[in-house]
Amino acid sequence: MNPRPFLLTVLLALTFLAIKNSPAQARPERTELSGWVSVIDHTNPGKCIHPDRLQFCRDRASVMYIETNDARLTGEASFIFSSINSKAPATERVTGEFRLENRGGSWAGIWKGSTDAQGYTQYTAEGYGSGGYEGLIIHLNMERSNSNWREPMSASGTIDRGRRPARRR
């Protein structure tokens, strides 16, 4: 009996098992988040211009406290943003960057959102971890159903394993 076909079959089976169980093929870890986001302070009103019935502002800053069911995304976060407001009906669109640091590491990313004429506010944020959170990505949704900015927003989202996209030059 020739041992080559048997050894080849065993080698192919082991290769298949190694590929199937490799980390590249593993499903990413995902953690569901829920909690609250409260505006603590508007630290910089930014520079604004008022053409017609609009207001364009840049370099605005706020500090918000994020509290979720996951300690990795709990703490004070700084938000730097630009906004466009219309006066009638009163609406707002924002886009900017955020940073949150706590004992375990830090998050940095982008966020955007809007407030409609009835005061309904919805923001989305995506951030990348560093330090103890290296290799993790957060996706966060924040909502408020009225125009009172002092009232907390509900928060929901996920923390996933993943890498930052490569920067294009």
Number of C-alpha atoms within 10 A of each C-alpha: 5 6 7 9 10 11 11 11 11 12 12 12 11 12 12 12 11 11 11 12 11 10 10 9 9 9 8 12 11 13 12 15 19 17 18 18 23 18 17 15 13 14 13 13 12 16 11 15 11 12 8 8 11 16 15 17 18 19 15 19 20 17 20 20 18 21 20 20 13 14 12 21 25 19 17 19 23 19 23 22 20 19 20 18 19 16 12 9 11 14 18 20 18 19 19 19 18 21 18 23 19 15 11 12 15 21 24 20 18 17 20 18 18 19 21 16 15 12 17 15 22 19 19 18 20 20 22 23 25 16 12 14 16 16 14 20 23 24 18 20 20 20 20 19 15 15 14 12 13 10 14 19 23 19 22 19 19 19 23 17 18 15 12 12 6 6 5 4 3
